[in-house]
């Protein structure tokens, strides 16, 4: 499960977790994930130990999307194919036949969420840039 994978990665570390609606989708591939790849050095300079990307796609899809995006050595790709993380956080977005997550990014320091960056405003209006790396950098 995604929890078994995340738990040891969070203990005693500052980790950014970005969750996207789906691998290989336009907004996720052109903006959200690349913003973290492109700002990797700046995020590390702010004390971030690791950047993790999750989606409800299976592990093979996440792996190959990560290769296609150039994530190797910068962003760890994790599958939340059962949707456990999105269920826990209440970010479920039903999209046809597949459970997806709303777009968000969070900063987790030693297992505690210290910063939350949703891609949808409280009024329900999409604001994807709020979940991109430049906004997260402002909060660090």
C-alpha positions as CSV (number, residue, x, y, z in Angstrom):
1,X,0.0,0.0,0.0
2,X,1.0,3.6,-0.4
3,X,1.1,3.9,3.4
4,X,3.6,1.2,3.8
5,X,5.8,2.9,1.2
6,X,5.4,6.5,2.7
7,X,5.8,5.8,6.4
8,X,9.5,5.1,6.4
9,X,10.1,7.9,3.9
10,X,8.6,10.5,6.2
11,X,10.2,9.7,9.6
12,X,12.7,12.4,10.6
13,X,12.6,14.0,7.1
14,X,11.1,17.0,5.3
15,X,9.2,15.6,2.3
16,X,7.1,17.2,-0.4
17,X,4.2,15.0,-1.6
18,X,2.5,16.1,-4.8
19,X,-0.6,14.3,-5.9
20,X,-1.9,14.6,-9.4
21,X,-5.2,13.5,-11.0
22,X,-3.4,11.2,-13.4
23,X,-0.2,10.3,-15.0
24,X,0.3,11.4,-18.6
25,X,-2.5,13.9,-18.3
26,X,-1.9,17.3,-19.9
27,X,-1.8,19.6,-16.8
28,X,0.1,17.1,-14.7
29,X,2.7,16.4,-17.5
30,X,3.1,20.0,-18.7
31,X,3.0,22.0,-15.4
32,X,2.6,20.3,-12.0
33,X,5.2,17.6,-12.1
34,X,7.7,19.6,-14.2
35,X,7.5,22.5,-11.8
36,X,9.1,20.2,-9.1
37,X,11.7,18.7,-11.5
38,X,12.7,22.2,-12.6
39,X,12.8,23.6,-9.0
40,X,14.6,20.5,-7.5
41,X,17.8,22.4,-6.6
42,X,15.9,25.3,-5.0
43,X,13.7,22.9,-3.0
44,X,16.7,20.9,-1.8
45,X,18.4,24.2,-0.8
46,X,15.4,24.9,1.4
47,X,15.9,21.7,3.3
48,X,13.6,19.3,1.4
49,X,14.9,15.7,1.7
50,X,12.7,14.2,-0.9
51,X,10.0,14.9,-3.4
52,X,7.3,12.2,-4.0
53,X,4.7,12.2,-6.7
54,X,1.5,10.1,-6.2
55,X,-1.4,9.3,-8.4
56,X,-4.1,6.6,-8.5
57,X,-2.4,5.0,-11.5
58,X,-0.7,1.6,-11.1
59,X,3.0,1.4,-10.3
60,X,4.0,0.5,-13.9
61,X,2.3,3.6,-15.3
62,X,3.9,5.8,-12.6
63,X,7.3,4.3,-13.3
64,X,7.2,4.9,-17.0
65,X,5.6,8.4,-16.6
66,X,8.5,9.3,-14.3
67,X,11.0,8.1,-16.9
68,X,9.3,10.1,-19.6
69,X,9.3,13.2,-17.4
70,X,12.9,12.9,-16.4
71,X,12.2,12.3,-12.7
72,X,15.1,9.9,-12.0
73,X,17.1,11.2,-9.1
74,X,14.7,14.0,-8.4
75,X,11.2,12.8,-7.8
76,X,10.1,9.4,-6.5
77,X,7.0,8.1,-8.2
78,X,4.5,6.2,-6.0
79,X,1.3,4.5,-6.9
80,X,-1.8,5.0,-4.8
81,X,-3.8,2.6,-7.1
82,X,-6.2,1.6,-4.3
83,X,-6.9,5.3,-3.5
84,X,-6.1,4.9,0.2
85,X,-4.2,8.2,0.4
86,X,-6.9,10.1,-1.4
87,X,-9.6,8.5,0.7
88,X,-7.7,9.4,3.9
89,X,-7.2,13.0,2.9
90,X,-10.7,13.5,1.4
91,X,-9.4,14.5,-2.0
92,X,-11.3,11.9,-4.0
93,X,-12.5,13.0,-7.4
94,X,-14.7,10.5,-9.3
95,X,-13.8,10.7,-12.9
96,X,-15.7,8.2,-15.1
97,X,-14.7,4.7,-14.1
98,X,-11.5,5.5,-12.1
99,X,-11.1,7.1,-8.7
100,X,-8.7,10.0,-9.0
101,X,-7.4,12.7,-6.6
102,X,-7.9,16.4,-6.7
103,X,-4.5,18.1,-7.4
104,X,-2.6,19.2,-4.3
105,X,0.9,19.4,-2.8
106,X,1.8,19.1,0.8
107,X,5.0,19.6,2.8
108,X,5.4,16.9,5.5
109,X,8.0,17.4,8.2
110,X,8.7,14.3,10.3
111,X,5.2,12.9,9.5
112,X,3.3,16.2,10.2
113,X,1.7,18.2,7.4
114,X,3.2,21.7,7.7
115,X,1.9,23.2,4.5
116,X,-1.1,22.3,2.2
117,X,-1.4,23.6,-1.3
118,X,-4.7,22.6,-3.0
119,X,-5.2,23.0,-6.7
120,X,-8.9,23.9,-6.1
121,X,-10.0,27.0,-4.2
122,X,-12.5,26.9,-1.4
123,X,-15.0,28.2,-3.9
124,X,-14.5,25.1,-6.1
125,X,-12.6,27.0,-8.8
126,X,-9.6,25.3,-10.2
127,X,-6.3,27.0,-9.2
128,X,-3.7,24.5,-10.3
129,X,-0.8,26.9,-9.9
130,X,-1.3,26.9,-6.2
131,X,0.0,23.3,-6.1
132,X,3.1,24.0,-8.2
133,X,6.6,24.3,-6.9
134,X,6.9,28.1,-6.9
135,X,4.0,28.4,-4.4
136,X,5.5,25.6,-2.3
137,X,8.9,27.3,-2.3
138,X,7.2,30.5,-0.9
139,X,6.0,28.5,2.1
140,X,9.4,27.0,3.0
